[in-house]
Amino acid sequence: MKRVACLVVLLMFEAARSQAQQIGDPEKGVGLARDVCSQCHATRKGQLLSPSVRAPTFVELATTPGMTTAALTIALTTPHAGMPMFMLSPEQRQDIIAYIVGLKD
């Protein structure tokens, strides 16, 4: 249990550190989202339903109250039910996050 708590704390510090840096490139993020995420998620504005009924749309993710770059970073770096773990570089992860956050507008 201590290991899990330490891992969560480390991930939170990493998320806070990465949030302080530039978020990423949303133009690169849209391509990554299409290539990596679109099998399960609706990744574009205007898509009302995701291919997988259990996967929220990216617009839903972007507009969820409290959804921050830190929360998205944690979501993309920790395993959770129904979400496969992808091997994304920190830069790729930030690009996808920048794209998702940009969907709020």
C-alpha positions as CSV (number, residue, x, y, z in Angstrom):
1,M,0.0,0.0,0.0
2,K,2.9,2.3,0.8
3,R,4.3,1.7,-2.7
4,V,1.0,2.7,-4.3
5,A,0.8,5.9,-2.2
6,C,4.4,6.8,-3.1
7,L,3.6,6.2,-6.8
8,V,0.6,8.4,-6.6
9,V,2.5,11.2,-4.9
10,L,5.3,10.9,-7.5
11,L,2.8,11.1,-10.3
12,M,1.2,14.1,-8.8
13,F,4.5,15.9,-8.6
14,E,5.3,15.0,-12.2
15,A,1.9,16.2,-13.3
16,A,2.3,19.5,-11.4
17,R,5.8,19.9,-12.9
18,S,4.6,19.2,-16.4
19,Q,1.6,21.5,-16.0
20,A,4.0,24.3,-15.2
21,Q,5.8,23.7,-18.5
22,Q,4.2,24.3,-21.9
23,I,1.2,22.0,-22.4
24,G,2.1,20.6,-25.8
25,D,1.2,20.9,-29.4
26,P,-2.5,20.4,-30.1
27,E,-1.8,19.9,-33.8
28,K,0.4,17.0,-33.1
29,G,-2.1,15.8,-30.5
30,V,-5.0,15.6,-33.0
31,G,-2.9,13.2,-35.1
32,L,-1.9,11.1,-32.1
33,A,-5.5,11.0,-30.9
34,R,-6.7,9.8,-34.3
35,D,-4.0,7.2,-34.5
36,V,-4.0,6.0,-30.9
37,C,-7.3,6.9,-29.2
38,S,-10.0,6.9,-31.9
39,Q,-10.6,3.2,-31.8
40,C,-12.4,3.7,-28.5
41,H,-13.0,7.5,-28.1
42,A,-14.7,10.0,-30.3
43,T,-11.8,12.4,-30.6
44,R,-13.2,15.2,-32.7
45,K,-15.7,18.0,-32.0
46,G,-19.1,17.1,-33.4
47,Q,-18.7,13.4,-32.7
48,L,-21.5,12.7,-30.3
49,L,-20.7,9.0,-29.5
50,S,-17.5,7.1,-29.0
51,P,-17.0,3.8,-30.8
52,S,-16.8,2.2,-27.4
53,V,-19.9,3.0,-25.2
54,R,-17.6,2.9,-22.1
55,A,-15.2,5.5,-23.5
56,P,-16.1,9.2,-23.0
57,T,-15.8,11.5,-26.0
58,F,-12.8,13.9,-25.9
59,V,-15.2,16.8,-25.7
60,E,-16.8,15.2,-22.6
61,L,-13.3,14.8,-21.1
62,A,-12.4,18.4,-21.9
63,T,-15.6,19.8,-20.4
64,T,-15.7,17.6,-17.2
65,P,-15.6,19.9,-14.2
66,G,-12.2,19.7,-12.5
67,M,-10.5,18.2,-15.6
68,T,-7.1,19.7,-15.7
69,T,-3.8,19.0,-17.5
70,A,-2.6,17.4,-14.3
71,A,-5.7,15.1,-14.1
72,L,-5.3,14.2,-17.8
73,T,-1.6,13.4,-17.2
74,I,-2.5,11.1,-14.4
75,A,-5.2,9.4,-16.4
76,L,-2.8,8.8,-19.3
77,T,0.0,7.4,-17.0
78,T,-2.0,5.2,-14.6
79,P,-3.9,2.0,-15.5
80,H,-7.6,2.1,-14.9
81,A,-10.6,-0.1,-15.8
82,G,-11.2,-0.4,-19.5
83,M,-8.3,1.8,-20.6
84,P,-5.3,0.0,-22.3
85,M,-1.9,1.4,-21.3
86,F,-0.1,3.0,-24.2
87,M,3.6,3.6,-24.4
88,L,3.5,7.4,-25.1
89,S,6.5,9.6,-24.6
90,P,6.0,12.5,-22.3
91,E,5.9,14.8,-25.3
92,Q,3.2,12.8,-27.0
93,R,1.2,12.7,-23.8
94,Q,1.4,16.5,-23.5
95,D,0.4,16.9,-27.2
96,I,-2.7,14.8,-26.7
97,I,-3.5,16.7,-23.5
98,A,-3.1,20.0,-25.3
99,Y,-5.5,18.8,-27.9
100,I,-8.1,17.7,-25.4
101,V,-7.8,20.9,-23.3
102,G,-8.3,22.9,-26.5
103,L,-11.6,21.2,-27.1
104,K,-13.1,23.3,-24.2
105,D,-13.3,26.3,-26.5
